[in-house]
Amino acid sequence: MKVIYLNEENMIALEPSCVALGFFDGMHLGHQKLIDEVLKVSKIKNLKKGLLTFDVHPKSYLLDSSFKYLMSLEDKIEFLEKLNFDYLFVLRFNHQLASKEPRQFIDEFIIKPKIKHVVCGFDFHFGNHGSGDSVYLKNNRNNDYEISIIDKLEYEQHKISSSYLRQVLSNGQVELASQLLGRQYQVTGKVVHGRENGRKIGFPTINVAAIDYVLPKNGVYGAKVIIDGKEYIGMANLGYNPTFTALKQASLEVNIFDFDQNVYGKQVNVMFIKHIRSEKKFPSINDLIEQLNKDKQQIINEMI
């Protein structure tokens, strides 16, 4: 798959394509409806398969530099490569891009790169102050491209969206998040050094720096960890370690069962499978150890 930065690179060699438009944070089931449409249309019309997105979320650039993501750009690349997509078109988000009128956007980023069929959600917006939308795209085709507008997808009367997924994770509902994604919610990060409190009490952990990701509510979770392509079961803890001297920032630690390797500096994936309990400050270290043993046994009983 070619990754092409549309507002930076020459596009002469591009072939006609069917492309889904959007930010696609999380690649939830609603996004996957657009992906499925691209796969279907590209096969019927013999077009290349593509997706057009931004390097950062517009909210991150315009409003909140501390914005956290459900999925990194690297995660999106990996997801699309598994589906044999041909193009990932990326727009570097800046004020110049944000101020483009909808007609300019269509001319430069749809017609010029030979996108012949556009797929977007019913609520897709683009251009200056979001003044362009799916209706504008449909009404301004001028026979340059065709368009598929995808209706909302609901789960238990909730529209599946990145915002709803964030809300679900903030409540610790990782099982529901799995339903909305069609897979477990996962984050990627480098293993870094921590305070090693877990090792001192018989529960050694890896500390994962998943810096830019949305993390579930603080607490204990049954988890899977992928290291060097191999999957392990473990117990993830998100929070401030209040029973010890509390951390200033929340951390992600995973006690991997039957594992004792040095993996400092490695990139690992952590998948959140099941919420076990909320974070709690225990009266003593012994009380904490007793509860961790119960948590571990629950995970073993329910996940292995």
C-alpha positions as CSV (number, residue, x, y, z in Angstrom):
1,M,0.0,0.0,0.0
2,K,1.2,3.5,-0.9
3,V,1.0,6.2,1.7
4,I,0.7,9.5,-0.1
5,Y,0.6,13.0,1.5
6,L,-1.7,14.8,-0.9
7,N,-0.9,18.3,0.0
8,E,2.9,17.7,-0.3
9,E,3.5,15.2,-3.1
10,N,3.2,14.9,-6.9
11,M,0.3,12.6,-7.9
12,I,1.0,12.0,-11.6
13,A,1.4,8.2,-11.2
14,L,-1.9,7.6,-9.4
15,E,-4.5,5.3,-10.9
16,P,-8.3,5.8,-10.7
17,S,-9.6,4.8,-7.3
18,C,-12.6,4.4,-5.0
19,V,-11.8,6.2,-1.7
20,A,-13.5,6.5,1.7
21,L,-13.2,9.9,3.3
22,G,-13.0,10.6,7.1
23,F,-10.7,10.6,10.1
24,F,-11.5,6.9,11.0
25,D,-10.4,7.1,14.6
26,G,-10.8,3.6,16.0
27,M,-12.0,1.9,12.8
28,H,-15.2,0.9,14.5
29,L,-18.1,-1.0,12.8
30,G,-19.5,2.3,11.4
31,H,-16.2,3.0,9.7
32,Q,-16.0,-0.6,8.5
33,K,-19.3,0.0,6.6
34,L,-17.5,2.6,4.5
35,I,-14.5,0.2,4.1
36,D,-16.9,-2.5,2.9
37,E,-18.4,-0.2,0.3
38,V,-14.9,0.7,-1.0
39,L,-14.1,-3.0,-1.3
40,K,-17.4,-3.7,-3.1
41,V,-17.3,-0.7,-5.5
42,S,-13.6,-1.1,-6.4
43,K,-14.2,-4.7,-7.4
44,I,-17.2,-3.9,-9.6
45,K,-15.6,-0.8,-11.2
46,N,-12.0,-2.2,-11.3
47,L,-10.7,0.8,-9.3
48,K,-7.9,1.0,-6.8
49,K,-8.9,0.8,-3.1
50,G,-8.1,3.9,-1.0
51,L,-8.8,5.9,2.1
52,L,-8.3,9.6,2.6
53,T,-7.7,10.9,6.2
54,F,-5.7,13.5,8.1
55,D,-2.4,13.2,9.9
56,V,-3.9,14.7,13.1
57,H,-7.5,15.2,14.2
58,P,-8.8,18.7,13.4
59,K,-9.8,19.1,17.0
60,S,-6.2,18.4,18.1
61,Y,-4.9,21.1,15.7
62,L,-7.5,23.7,16.2
63,L,-8.7,23.3,19.8
64,D,-6.8,20.8,22.0
65,S,-3.2,19.8,21.6
66,S,-3.6,17.2,24.3
67,F,-6.2,15.3,22.2
68,K,-5.9,11.5,22.6
69,Y,-6.5,9.0,19.9
70,L,-8.3,5.6,19.6
71,M,-5.9,4.6,16.8
72,S,-2.6,6.0,15.5
73,L,-1.8,6.6,11.9
74,E,0.5,3.5,12.0
75,D,-2.5,1.4,13.3
76,K,-4.6,2.6,10.4
77,I,-1.9,1.6,7.9
78,E,-1.6,-1.9,9.5
79,F,-5.4,-2.2,9.4
80,L,-5.7,-1.2,5.7
81,E,-2.7,-3.3,4.6
82,K,-4.5,-6.4,5.9
83,L,-7.4,-5.6,3.6
84,N,-5.0,-5.1,0.6
85,F,-5.8,-1.4,0.2
86,D,-3.8,0.3,-2.5
87,Y,-3.6,3.9,-1.3
88,L,-3.8,5.7,2.0
89,F,-4.1,9.4,1.2
90,V,-3.0,11.6,4.1
91,L,-3.6,15.3,4.4
92,R,-1.3,17.2,6.8
93,F,-3.8,19.3,8.8
94,N,-2.8,23.0,9.1
95,H,-4.5,26.4,8.9
96,Q,-4.1,26.5,5.1
97,L,-6.0,23.2,4.8
98,A,-8.6,24.2,7.4
99,S,-9.4,27.4,5.5
100,K,-9.9,25.7,2.1
101,E,-13.4,26.2,0.6
102,P,-15.3,23.0,-0.2
103,R,-14.9,23.5,-4.0
104,Q,-11.1,23.8,-3.6
105,F,-11.0,20.7,-1.5
106,I,-12.9,18.7,-4.2
107,D,-10.7,20.0,-7.0
108,E,-7.3,19.4,-5.2
109,F,-8.0,16.3,-3.2
110,I,-10.6,14.4,-5.1
111,I,-10.5,15.2,-8.8
112,K,-6.7,15.8,-9.1
113,P,-5.7,12.5,-7.5
114,K,-8.1,10.7,-9.8
115,I,-10.6,9.6,-7.2
116,K,-13.5,8.3,-9.3
117,H,-15.8,7.1,-6.6
118,V,-16.2,8.7,-3.2
119,V,-17.5,6.9,-0.1
120,C,-18.4,9.0,3.0
121,G,-20.7,8.9,6.0
122,F,-23.9,10.9,6.1
123,D,-22.4,13.2,8.7
124,F,-19.1,13.8,7.0
125,H,-17.9,17.5,6.9
126,F,-14.9,19.1,5.2
127,G,-13.6,22.5,4.1
128,N,-13.6,25.9,5.8
129,H,-15.5,25.6,9.2
130,G,-16.9,22.3,8.0
131,S,-19.0,24.1,5.4
132,G,-18.8,21.1,3.0
133,D,-20.8,18.0,3.7
134,S,-22.0,14.8,2.0
135,V,-24.8,16.7,0.2
136,Y,-22.3,19.2,-1.1
137,L,-20.2,16.4,-2.4
138,K,-23.2,14.8,-4.1
139,N,-24.4,18.0,-5.7
140,N,-21.0,19.2,-7.0
141,R,-19.9,16.0,-8.8
142,N,-20.1,17.5,-12.3
143,N,-19.6,13.9,-13.6
144,D,-16.1,13.9,-12.2
145,Y,-16.9,11.1,-9.6
146,E,-19.7,9.0,-8.2
147,I,-20.6,8.9,-4.6
148,S,-21.9,6.5,-2.0
149,I,-23.3,8.1,1.2
150,I,-23.4,5.6,4.1
151,D,-26.1,5.9,6.7
152,K,-25.5,5.6,10.5
153,L,-25.0,2.3,12.1
154,E,-26.5,1.7,15.6
155,Y,-25.8,-0.7,18.4
156,E,-28.5,-1.0,21.0
157,Q,-30.1,2.4,19.9
158,H,-26.7,4.2,20.1
159,K,-25.1,5.5,16.9
160,I,-21.7,3.9,16.6
161,S,-19.2,6.7,16.6
162,S,-15.7,7.5,17.8
163,S,-17.3,9.8,20.4
164,Y,-19.5,7.0,21.7
165,L,-16.6,4.7,21.8
166,R,-14.6,7.2,23.9
167,Q,-17.5,7.4,26.3
168,V,-17.7,3.7,26.6
169,L,-14.0,3.4,27.3
170,S,-14.2,6.2,29.9
171,N,-16.7,4.0,31.8
172,G,-14.4,1.0,31.6
173,Q,-16.9,-0.9,29.4
174,V,-14.2,-2.7,27.3
175,E,-16.5,-5.6,26.5
176,L,-19.0,-3.2,24.9
177,A,-16.1,-1.5,23.1
178,S,-15.2,-4.9,21.6
179,Q,-18.8,-5.1,20.2
180,L,-18.5,-1.6,18.7
181,L,-15.1,-2.4,17.1
182,G,-15.6,-6.0,16.0
183,R,-12.4,-6.7,17.8
184,Q,-10.7,-5.9,21.2
185,Y,-9.7,-2.4,21.9
186,Q,-5.9,-2.2,21.9
187,V,-3.1,0.3,22.4
188,T,0.5,0.2,21.3
189,G,3.5,1.5,23.3
190,K,7.1,1.1,24.3
191,V,8.0,-0.8,27.4
192,V,9.7,1.6,29.8
193,H,11.2,1.5,33.3
194,G,8.9,1.9,36.2
195,R,9.2,1.8,40.0
196,E,9.1,-2.0,40.1
197,N,6.6,-2.1,43.0
198,G,4.9,-5.0,41.4
199,R,8.0,-7.1,41.3
200,K,8.6,-6.4,45.0
201,I,5.2,-8.0,45.9
202,G,5.3,-10.9,43.5
203,F,3.5,-9.4,40.5
204,P,6.2,-8.1,38.1
205,T,4.8,-5.8,35.5
206,I,5.8,-4.2,32.2
207,N,5.2,-0.5,32.1
208,V,3.7,0.5,28.7
209,A,4.0,4.1,27.5
210,A,0.8,4.4,25.4
211,I,1.2,8.1,25.4
212,D,-1.2,9.4,22.7
213,Y,-4.0,6.8,23.1
214,V,-7.4,7.0,24.8
215,L,-7.2,4.6,27.7
216,P,-10.1,3.0,29.5
217,K,-11.2,4.1,33.0
218,N,-8.6,3.4,35.7
219,G,-8.9,-0.1,37.1
220,V,-7.9,-3.7,36.6
221,Y,-8.5,-5.5,33.4
222,G,-8.0,-9.0,31.9
223,A,-5.7,-8.3,29.0
224,K,-3.8,-9.9,26.1
225,V,-0.3,-8.7,25.2
226,I,1.4,-9.2,21.9
227,I,5.2,-9.2,22.1
228,D,7.3,-10.1,19.0
229,G,4.2,-11.6,17.4
230,K,3.4,-13.9,20.3
231,E,0.2,-13.5,22.4
232,Y,0.2,-13.7,26.3
233,I,-2.6,-13.4,28.9
234,G,-2.1,-10.9,31.7
235,M,-3.6,-8.5,34.2
236,A,-3.5,-4.9,33.2
237,N,-3.6,-2.0,35.8
238,L,-4.5,1.5,34.8
239,G,-4.1,4.2,37.4
240,Y,-2.0,5.9,40.0
241,N,-1.0,3.0,42.3
242,P,-2.6,4.6,45.3
243,T,-1.7,1.9,47.8
244,F,2.0,2.8,47.3
245,T,3.1,6.5,47.0
246,A,0.6,7.6,44.3
247,L,2.0,8.5,40.9
248,K,1.5,12.0,39.5
249,Q,0.3,10.6,36.2
250,A,-1.7,7.5,35.5
251,S,0.3,4.5,34.2
252,L,-0.4,1.4,32.2
253,E,1.2,-1.7,33.8
254,V,0.6,-5.4,32.8
255,N,1.5,-8.4,34.9
256,I,1.9,-11.1,32.2
257,F,1.2,-14.6,33.4
258,D,4.1,-17.1,33.2
259,F,6.4,-14.6,31.7
260,D,9.9,-13.4,32.8
261,Q,11.7,-11.8,29.8
262,N,13.5,-8.5,29.6
263,V,11.4,-6.6,27.0
264,Y,12.5,-3.0,27.9
265,G,12.4,-0.8,24.8
266,K,10.2,-3.1,22.8
267,Q,6.9,-2.1,21.2
268,V,4.0,-4.1,22.5
269,N,0.2,-4.3,21.9
270,V,-2.1,-4.4,24.9
271,M,-5.7,-5.6,24.3
272,F,-8.3,-4.9,27.0
273,I,-10.6,-7.9,27.2
274,K,-12.5,-7.7,30.5
275,H,-13.1,-5.2,33.2
276,I,-12.3,-6.8,36.6
277,R,-12.6,-3.9,39.1
278,S,-12.1,-0.2,39.7
279,E,-8.9,1.2,41.1
280,K,-8.8,1.1,44.9
281,K,-6.4,2.2,47.7
282,F,-5.9,-0.7,50.1
283,P,-5.3,-0.5,53.9
284,S,-2.1,-2.5,53.5
285,I,0.3,-4.1,51.0
286,N,-0.9,-7.5,52.2
287,D,-4.5,-6.6,51.4
288,L,-3.4,-5.5,47.9
289,I,-1.6,-8.8,47.4
290,E,-4.7,-10.8,48.5
291,Q,-6.9,-8.9,46.0
292,L,-4.4,-9.2,43.2
293,N,-4.4,-13.0,43.7
294,K,-8.2,-12.9,43.4
295,D,-8.1,-10.7,40.3
296,K,-5.6,-13.1,38.7
297,Q,-7.6,-16.1,39.4
298,Q,-10.7,-14.5,38.0
299,I,-8.9,-13.7,34.8
300,I,-7.6,-17.2,34.5
301,N,-11.0,-18.6,35.1
302,E,-12.7,-16.4,32.6
303,M,-10.1,-16.0,29.9
304,I,-8.1,-19.2,29.7
